[in-house]
Amino acid sequence: MPSVDIWLSLSRKQCLDYYEGQVQQVYAQALDGRRVAFPASALSRVVGKHGVEGYYRLSFSTEGRFESLTSITGAGR
């Protein structure tokens, strides 16, 4: 399964915009420089009371469809 590592830093307000449907896709830059997009609904699994901040791994199917967003630790910049 293809994957890409990203850094996310979203405030609580930004996350609420995603929850309320004002934004459908999250756009991020991967640690290797690629631009990626994934469904905003994926944030519901990782958002905390202050928003989202940290390193995450996006996993995609071989067809390029989003599959998962998981927190990772120890990722270098």
PyMOL commands that set and color helices and strands:
alter all, ss='L'
color gray80, all
select helices_A, chain A and resi 12-19+40-45
alter helices_A, ss='H'
color red, helices_A
select strands_A, chain A and resi 3-11+25-29+35-39+51-60+66-71
alter strands_A, ss='S'
color yellow, strands_A
deselect
rebuild
show_as cartoon
